[in-house]
Amino acid sequence: MTTIRQTAGRLMRLSLPLVGAHLAQTGIQLVDTLMLGRYSAEALAAAVLATSLFFVVFIVGSGFALAVMPLAAAAEARGDGRAARRLMRMGLVLSFLYSLPALPLMWFSGELLRRAGQPPALALGAQEYLRVAMWGLFPALAVMVFRSTLSALGRTRMVLAVTLAALVINAVGDWLLIFGRLGLPELGLVGAALASVLMQLVSAAGLALWLARAPGLAARRWFERIWRLDPATLARLFRTGWPIGMTMLAETGLFSAAALMMGWLGAVPLAAHGIALQLAAMSFMIYLGLANGATILVGEAWGRCDPAAIRTTARAAALLAGGFALLATLVFLLWPERLVALFLDRGDPAAPAILALGRQLLMVAALFQLADGAQVLMQGLLRGMADTRVPMVLAALTYWGVGMTASWAFGIAGPFGGVGVWLGLVIGLGAAAALLALRFRRLLERVERTGECGVQPE
């Protein structure tokens, strides 16, 4: 039997490139925030609003891509390479079909945001951004499908390499197009959106080329007769993927709704929220990388029906995530002002107010590190066991029924403003972590008792 130490070692080897890739992905958003923050506070606030909406649309569609990971890992554990190839192809099909109706939503986003109570100037700026950024939606979803496929095959280093290249492309594009360097026009918000689209196109092409040409992968002919549909695989991926998308919607919708509430409070609270959220997202990406690694290991164990390996993976992942959560909590509590100041131009008249509120929000973010790490890890473990529908229901209940209600009560109806909105996030994430952990425990005990695994739980 594999020990916790051995499992932790394998989990680290598998997860570290994914952690790096997630951090690089967050770094892309971080660069956008840094450069737009130095461009103007109004541009930063509009970008926070626009990227919040884009991310909600993207993350719902990414459910199909994320479903590829555990299903392909289980197929590989069974020695069924053809199934992994079919899952990748059908993941692309579902991502494309999802993208089509999502485009009008972003094209007409200005009116939607105004009806949601956002200031007209911010809503118009967000629409300008989204009318360009929307053309990167399908390439971004294709990147997720390729990443999930390569991760399930244990090829996580290439995922990291391409994401780092994307970070460089986006940073250079931002510098050139936001500020109008080297003779190019100064495009501000639109320049940031153009840089993002270019980055997504290059990333998708790079990962596709690697799948088609890399030693050990090219022989599988991933893209041969790619137009052929596999109805059974398509249906299975859809059944597993749409609850993941809805779960992600519930979670990211919580933070996007928090951004809307911050917009009700004004441009300064919205800008402070965007900065604090970027910093909190850096730590979340480490938990997410560990959760992805755990999904793969649990998916393999689920495919060969090995509940002991599932339990060992869960314990190893919990130890690693818990250790990092304590470290992140200390960093946020000890240096909140220095971290927030990195995003601001001290010459901006709004900078002192943004700095003061951002410092408070980051200290609240320190409170939810353990809960945030636990809830995303539990989701990863459950996805490895093909359990997606019950976690979807639990997410809706906790993120919205508990978290959003608390954010509105403390921050909007109550006297705490932006800090109150973030306190609601702490409560929602804590409730999610508790209920998802209980679900995982009960499901694992049932598998150990009955020996029934390898199928989607009810």
Residue pairs with C-beta under 8 A, 6 or more apart in sequence:
1 308
1 312
2 309
2 312
3 312
4 312
4 315
4 316
4 319
5 316
7 297
7 309
7 312
7 313
7 315
7 316
8 316
8 319
8 320
10 297
11 290
11 293
11 294
11 297
11 313
11 316
11 317
11 320
12 293
12 320
14 151
14 154
14 156
14 293
14 296
14 297
15 156
15 289
15 290
15 292
15 293
15 294
15 320
16 156
16 289
17 156
17 157
17 159
17 160
18 151
18 156
18 159
18 160
18 288
18 289
18 292
18 293
19 285
19 286
19 288
19 289
19 290
20 160
20 163
20 164
20 289
21 147
21 156
21 159
21 160
21 163
21 164
21 289
22 285
22 286
22 288
22 289
22 292
23 282
23 285
23 286
23 289
24 160
24 163
24 164
24 166
24 167
25 163
25 166
25 167
25 285
26 278
26 281
26 282
26 285
27 167
28 166
28 167
28 170
28 171
28 196
28 199
29 51
29 278
29 281
30 278
30 282
31 167
31 170
31 171
31 174
32 47
32 51
32 170
32 174
32 192
32 196
33 44
33 47
33 48
33 274
33 275
33 278
33 343
34 342
34 343
35 174
35 175
35 178
35 179
35 192
36 43
36 44
36 47
36 178
36 188
36 189
36 192
37 44
37 271
37 275
37 343
37 344
37 345
38 345
39 178
39 179
39 188
40 188
40 348
41 267
41 268
41 271
41 348
41 350
41 351
41 354
42 121
42 122
42 125
42 267
43 125
43 188
43 189
44 271
44 274
45 122
45 125
45 263
45 267
45 270
45 271
45 274
46 121
46 122
46 124
46 125
46 126
46 128
46 129
46 189
47 125
47 126
47 129
47 189
47 192
47 274
48 259
48 270
48 271
48 273
48 274
49 113
49 118
49 122
49 123
49 125
49 126
49 259
49 263
49 270
50 109
50 125
50 126
50 127
50 129
50 130
50 133
50 189
50 193
51 129
51 133
52 255
52 256
52 259
52 260
53 106
53 109
53 113
53 126
53 130
53 256
54 106
54 130
54 133
54 134
54 137
55 252
55 256
56 249
56 252
56 253
56 256
57 102
57 105
57 106
57 137
58 137
58 140
58 141
59 245
59 248
59 249
59 252
60 98
60 245
60 246
60 248
60 249
61 95
61 98
61 99
61 102
61 137
61 141
61 245
62 141
62 144
62 245
62 248
63 241
63 242
63 243
63 244
63 245
63 246
63 247
63 248
64 91
64 94
64 95
64 98
64 141
64 145
64 237
64 238
64 241
64 242
64 244
64 245
65 91
65 95
65 141
65 144
65 145
65 147
65 148
65 241
66 144
66 148
66 241
66 244
66 248
66 383
67 91
67 148
67 237
67 240
67 241
67 244
67 383
67 388
68 87
68 88
68 91
68 145
68 148
68 149
68 152
68 237
69 148
69 149
69 151
69 152
69 292
69 295
69 296
69 299
69 383
70 152
70 240
70 295
70 296
70 298
70 299
70 302
70 383
70 384
70 385
70 386
71 83
71 87
71 152
71 236
71 237
71 240
71 299
71 386
72 83
72 84
72 87
72 88
72 148
72 149
72 152
72 153
72 299
73 152
73 295
73 296
73 297
73 299
73 300
73 303
73 384
74 299
74 300
74 302
74 303
74 386
74 454
75 81
75 83
75 84
75 87
75 303
76 84
76 152
76 153
76 300
76 303
77 299
77 300
77 301
77 303
77 304
78 303
78 304
81 220
83 233
84 149
84 152
84 153
85 220
85 221
85 222
86 230
86 233
87 149
87 233
87 237
88 145
88 146
88 149
88 211
88 222
89 222
89 226
89 228
89 230
89 233
90 229
90 230
90 233
90 234
90 237
91 145
91 148
91 149
91 237
91 241
92 142
92 145
92 226
93 229
93 234
94 234
94 237
94 238
94 241
95 138
95 141
95 142
95 144
95 145
96 138
96 141
98 141
99 137
99 138
99 141
102 134
102 137
103 134
103 137
105 112
106 130
106 131
106 133
106 134
106 137
107 130
107 131
107 134
108 127
109 123
109 126
109 127
109 130
109 131
110 123
110 124
110 126
110 127
111 123
113 122
113 123
113 126
113 127
114 120
114 123
116 260
117 260
117 263
117 264
118 126
118 260
118 263
119 263
119 267
122 263
122 267
122 270
125 189
128 189
128 190
128 193
129 189
129 190
129 192
129 193
130 193
131 193
132 190
132 193
132 194
132 197
133 193
133 196
133 197
135 197
136 196
136 197
136 199
136 200
136 201
139 197
139 200
139 201
139 203
139 204
140 200
140 204
142 204
142 207
142 208
143 200
143 203
143 204
143 207
146 204
146 207
146 208
146 210
146 211
147 159
147 207
149 211
149 222
150 156
150 158
150 159
150 207
150 210
150 211
151 159
151 292
151 296
152 296
152 299
153 217
154 296
155 214
155 217
158 207
158 210
158 214
159 207
162 203
162 206
162 207
162 210
163 203
165 202
165 203
165 206
166 199
166 200
166 202
166 203
169 195
169 198
169 199
169 202
170 195
170 196
170 198
170 199
172 195
173 191
173 194
173 195
173 196
173 198
173 199
174 191
174 192
174 195
175 181
176 182
176 184
176 191
176 195
177 184
177 185
177 187
177 190
177 191
177 192
177 194
177 195
178 186
178 187
178 188
178 189
178 191
178 192
178 195
179 186
179 191
180 186
180 187
180 191
187 194
208 223
210 217
211 217
211 222
211 223
212 218
212 222
212 223
239 456
240 386
240 388
240 456
241 388
243 388
243 389
243 391
243 392
244 383
244 388
244 392
246 392
246 395
246 396
247 379
247 388
247 391
247 392
247 395
250 392
250 395
250 396
250 399
250 400
251 395
251 399
251 432
253 399
253 400
254 399
254 400
254 403
254 404
254 407
254 425
254 428
255 277
255 425
257 404
257 407
258 273
258 407
258 421
258 422
258 424
258 425
259 270
259 273
259 274
259 277
261 407
261 408
261 411
261 412
261 421
262 269
262 270
262 272
262 273
262 418
262 421
263 269
263 270
264 412
265 411
265 417
265 418
267 350
268 350
268 353
268 354
268 357
269 357
269 417
269 418
271 350
271 354
272 340
272 353
272 354
272 357
272 358
272 361
272 418
273 361
273 418
273 421
275 340
275 343
275 344
275 354
275 358
276 340
276 358
276 361
276 362
276 365
276 422
278 343
279 332
279 339
279 340
279 362
279 365
280 332
280 362
280 365
280 372
283 324
283 325
283 328
283 332
283 369
283 372
283 373
284 372
284 373
284 376
286 324
286 328
287 321
287 324
287 325
287 372
287 373
287 376
287 377
288 376
290 317
290 320
290 321
290 324
290 377
290 380
291 317
291 321
291 376
291 377
291 379
291 380
291 381
292 380
293 317
293 380
294 313
294 314
294 317
294 377
294 380
294 381
294 384
295 380
295 381
295 383
295 384
296 384
297 309
297 313
297 384
298 309
298 310
298 313
298 314
298 380
298 381
298 383
298 384
298 385
299 383
299 384
299 385
300 309
301 307
301 309
301 310
301 313
301 384
302 310
302 384
302 385
302 386
302 453
302 454
303 454
305 451
305 453
305 454
307 444
307 447
307 448
307 453
310 381
310 384
310 385
310 444
310 447
311 444
311 448
313 381
313 384
314 381
314 440
314 444
317 377
317 380
317 381
318 374
318 377
321 373
321 374
321 377
322 370
322 373
324 373
325 369
325 370
325 372
325 373
326 369
326 370
328 366
328 369
329 366
329 367
329 369
329 370
331 339
332 339
332 362
332 363
332 365
332 366
332 369
333 363
333 366
336 358
336 359
336 360
336 362
336 363
336 366
337 355
337 359
339 362
340 354
340 355
340 358
340 359
340 362
341 355
343 358
344 351
344 354
344 355
345 351
357 418
357 419
360 418
360 419
361 418
361 419
361 422
364 419
364 422
364 423
364 425
364 426
365 422
367 426
368 425
368 426
368 429
368 430
370 433
371 426
371 429
371 430
371 432
371 433
372 429
372 433
374 433
374 436
374 437
375 429
375 432
375 433
375 436
378 391
378 433
378 436
378 437
378 439
378 440
379 391
379 395
379 436
381 440
382 388
382 390
382 391
382 436
382 439
382 440
382 443
383 391
385 443
385 444
385 447
385 453
385 457
386 455
386 456
386 457
387 439
387 443
387 456
387 457
388 456
389 458
390 439
390 457
391 436
391 439
394 432
394 435
394 436
394 439
395 432
397 431
397 435
398 428
398 429
398 431
398 432
398 435
399 428
399 429
399 432
400 428
402 427
402 428
402 431
403 424
403 425
403 427
403 428
403 429
403 431
403 432
404 424
404 428
405 424
406 423
406 424
406 427
406 428
407 420
407 421
407 422
407 423
407 424
407 425
407 428
408 421
408 424
409 420
409 424
410 416
410 419
410 420
410 421
410 423
410 424
411 417
411 418
411 419
411 420
411 421
411 422
411 423
411 424
412 420
412 421
414 420
416 423
443 457
446 452
447 453
